[in-house]
Amino acid sequence: MQAEAVKATRRRTVWNVLRRNLSLTAGCLILLCVVFTALFPGLIASQSPTDQNLTAMLAAPSAEHIWGTDELGRDIFARVIWGTRYDLVIGLAAASIPFVVGTLIGLFTAYFGGILDTLFMRLVDVMMSFPVIVLIIAIVAVLGPGIGNMYLAMWLVGWTSYARLVRSAVMVEKNAEYVQAARTLGYSHLRILFRHILPNVISGAIVYAVSDILMCMLMGAGLSFLGVGVQPPTPEWGAIISGGRSFLFNAPWISIFPGIFLAVTGVGLSLLGDGLAKFFQVKGH
């Protein structure tokens, strides 16, 4: 009975949070649809995203091809639906490694300080003095086109924002009374960092990570658009939009539908980030 009461209380708490935080609710609903599409594209699109049909090139939307076809007769609906998986994976993979690495660097450098903190922060200042897109394009240009090199370029650049964000929060928390009390009790540095300081500084990094997923998706789509990211015939939204550039006037549906999906996913992530920011702000008070 007690366990059931606890579960009921938790359900009511979750419902109250979602009811009061409309941005969080709308963002979760949109992203649930996006994630479902990415996990089960075959349930939504019956046709193959890579099969060519040269007799149906640049076919307008119809009953057979509800979003039309591209210059090779490939079904745009299937390519956009299957592209959800690739773009979502790009966003998550490109943001997760910098999130972990940058958080750890900011956590340790701020807590211990000294020459390590100075060196890393000067490196962060140098890297952040250049536009992110310029650095990523330069790295990909050196390494060569391809999704693996695209990930590596994003990882090498993306950690700096997390490191600076977490470091600024740790600089405040490491002198707090609860940290001083933990030191007096003889707790190890690792226990203080991961059991006491990290839970109090991670919320800002989490909120930023949600928006960073969107930025990584847009970056991946942009690199694919430029021809240095995901390579054909992979059905990735940026690559699909790039392939439709030459047919904007006689076959605009090639670029319109992946652009709409990219925009809707971006709105969902933006709403989720805004909702999480409000949630952590209320929780902090």
Steps between C-alpha positions, in 0.01 A plus 500: 500500500778740587680432170178565307451827687854608411440418132173691500672801657771490235241481222320802642830688528591427137153601385515828696841582351380434145173687556673811632791493254343516155835542322628178655177317413493618138870427455463149641202423276677619185817311584308183586361508147848562357654219705221259402560588134874444542453165676232358271529666156395178327158517669439846352665481158446176309729586208878482501685833539776399257319305224515685168221516245618686189150486350368718785771767516388833651144372532266742675323395823238237420324200651801279419761751621324728747798740520625446146834362385848638440719510187567125531139402563553434873197552722541826698264392778705185567828693484381766743354247745814285497710815517353569844710214638823632350448860606394413854803273539724778369360745755526260793842359410654838422374658824545214749881470488562877540244503783687233697853622419425868548316439827788297642760755390304790647435304821861402568674817382275727706522285812877450505598827328866576447695465178260236363209741523700779338615285207157360422327837526753663268439216253125557530547875442705436187252250356196713580657802331430333164151434360401139571391428144832625363699273731286197418518558125877549524544173692276308260688651206827368643365157598281453195123466450302232680281452803784371720716807438195720548446350847868544587495865396190570711652322801827692477316832499182439702644428847615859559154644571422231758838545669451874540139463615574234763819670616320826577243312709761294686700811585200616703403164651846386614504764774146426620438390858395145411830448315697634795307267728577202275870584510488526879346153518793365300316415178720431197524750216323263262209454741468875548512560126257232385269461800468863609619757246404338168126459579485872580671621182386253235160658431645782291701255291192283444294795377783605270538142374140499375562810290838360397329189356304734274815690403680174421209386284505831313878480473481146366233602250709800397812291447301245301355787298857610421594145403749433783268326747277198440563367152240383243288292476444520878157661560611787724296821504786735413612274215142478369464879509835537325392255230187706437681830445504456123127424488355772723278637224375183332514263801500706822363211707846339506631772733179619665405187693838424661523870584162483675607192699824670602309811609242303701773302677678825576184649650456190717855517632471875562178453696655214698805710586281793606282269708800342673641843578171598667485167684850532647435865587186413695670200659793718607266737680 
